[in-house]
Structure formats: C-alpha cells, structure tokens
Amino acid sequence: MQPGYYFEDSVQQQERERIFARCWNFVGFAEQVAEHGQFLTVEIGGTSVVVQNFQGELRALHNVCTHRFAKIQEEKCGKRALTCPYHGWTYDKEGTPFIPGNAKYFQLDDAGRKARALRSFKLEQCGRFLFVRLAEEGPSLPQYLGPYADILLHLSEIFTDQVDDQRSLWQANWKLGVESVLEVYHVGLVHPESFKNYVQARWEIDVGEGFNNGVAYLSENSAKWWDGVRQRLKLHQSQRFPNYDHFFIFPNLAIGLSHGCLMSVQTYTPLTPQTNELHYRIFMAASDLEAGRQAAVRKAVVENVTTFNRVILGEDQHIMEQVQKGNAQMSMAPVHGSNEARIRKFHQHWHHWMSLASGENAKRD
C-alpha cells in the first residue's frame, strides 16, 4: 500500500463505501442483547448502528432519529426502549416511529410514519458472534465467513467467561492497527519483556484459500503455567487450538487464542484517516468449578492475563503511532518479507474490495 492510503481523506471515504458498507462487520456477542430492550451500538464506516432486542427478535437499525437527527441510543450498550432522548420518538422493530403529539403537531398517517422509519441493515449470527452488513445485497454470512464459520461456532461454545472489555484511541490509521497483529517479526524489539517470553521463536502462517491465520508456539514456561491454570480452574480447554493461534477476518476482526484456555477478540474501527478505536474483549474457557470455588486463584489469573494483554497492546499502540507519523514523510511503498505474508494477504483483500464497482460483491478469497 502507498503511504497516502493511511492518511488521505478520499481513501477513508472509499473504504466506507466499498469495504465497511459491503462487508460483514463483527459488532458484538449475542449475550449482550439476550433480553427484551437490551441494545448495543457500533460505528460502521461512519454510520451509527444499533442492534436492539424487540421481544426476542434482534434487529439492526440506523441509530439516528428521523425527526431532528439526534442519536437514539447514546451508550455503547444497555437496556432501554429505542426512544430518542430529544423528543421521545420511539421506534418499533420495523423502525417505524411512535410520535408523541402526532395528531396535534404532525398529522402523519401510517404511510407518513413509515416514510420516517429508520434504515434497517442485515443482521446475522454465527454462534454467539453477531455481524451486520449495511449494503442490501451481498453474500450471506456463512458464504462470507467460509471456513471461519466452523471456527466461530467452536469458539462460541468454549469461551463463555468474559473477564475484560476495554477500548483505547490510537493515533494511527485502522489498517496499521490490523497490521500490528498480523506478524510476529516485531516481537523481539517491540515486546522484549512481554510477548517475546510468552512464545518460542517459531511460528507458522496459513494464507491459503479463505484463511489468514498464524500459529506461534508457546514457550515451555507459558504452556506449563496454562496447564496449571486449566487444572486448578477445571477449564474446558479447546483441544483444537493448543498453542497461540491467531485468526483474522476481514475487514477488522482479530482473534487470538492462548493454549485453548483464553480468547482475545479485537476490532480496529476507523474514526478519522489517522485515528482508530481498538475495542478488545477477553474470555476464558468455561469452567466446571462450583461458584465461589478457587475464587482467589481465578482472580489472580484474571489480573495476570488482563494486565499482560494491556501491556502488549500498549506496546503495539506506541510503535504503530510512530509508523503513522512516518507514513506522512514517505512516497515509496513499504516492503514485506515472507514472514509478513499475512499483511500481504490483508492488503490483497483490501485492494480486492476497493476495486469493486458499485453493485458488485466479492467472493471470499
């Protein structure tokens, strides 16, 4: 990619239209909106979207009131009716408003109210993972996910114990955030006291049909530590992913697994051409322990893994913010070695979607 792709306004606008509007975007987990009235909000390519539970039905709607254009749900998640806080317009699952004082002030009939309905978006679920697509036409979620659908179903069953949920603002383009997790070439210098000691200097890359994966093998001490945790907390360890297994689903979802016992879920959401929001959540595998048993051990483990994760992401943030500054001073494209093939795969996918004309839809590659 040319340096300008990381800071030009015109590129971000094209990304909104050609990538984020047409791709399936991970927005959250089903348990966040399991009850009537529960909601979550997310920004997708500059569009505010609310996923709301209406008597057990999940809908994805534009989170902007059609009266005077206030945001309807102001929090990231919560439980309340889909009611605008400005004048009280309240929306049903079809996005049609109930208008206080309609007969007196607006005199809108049913057709008039429906003309003021919220835009609706495609919402599909894979296990506990929720995805939204803004564009009306496009591949189904299973088609889009390809081989990742089975993986997400497996992860949904194993990693049910959420232990952290954090957001941070990066002074770097969202693509640099993604690139920070797609190679381990930088580990020795960027993470000398953290991730470098967590894994061996050995990794494998799979950028084959439908995949953008990486596997780093845990150090002996890390594997022993996780084995002790698994035994003490009676965790339902995933036998499929015993190392540090990492998956990337275009455009901005990264999932890291540690010894089949811990899952980190990260998204890098573009805000401006030179800033993005990292949102990450950490889950532990389900446990057979009775409530309250080994509470002190669990607390210590949670403190350890959450602190460790924040340190690593903070180190990534620092270096990527320096890369953002460097991009503004360069005219040549960067060079990627064979050990950075996952970044090349990401760029390939990016160029593929950016090159599609309006109305075209990409197949997963």
Summary of the structure (lengths in Angstrom):
residues: 365
radius of gyration: 21.9
end to end distance: 18.7
largest distance: 73.5
contacts: 1117
relative contact order: 0.15
helix: 35%
strand: 29%
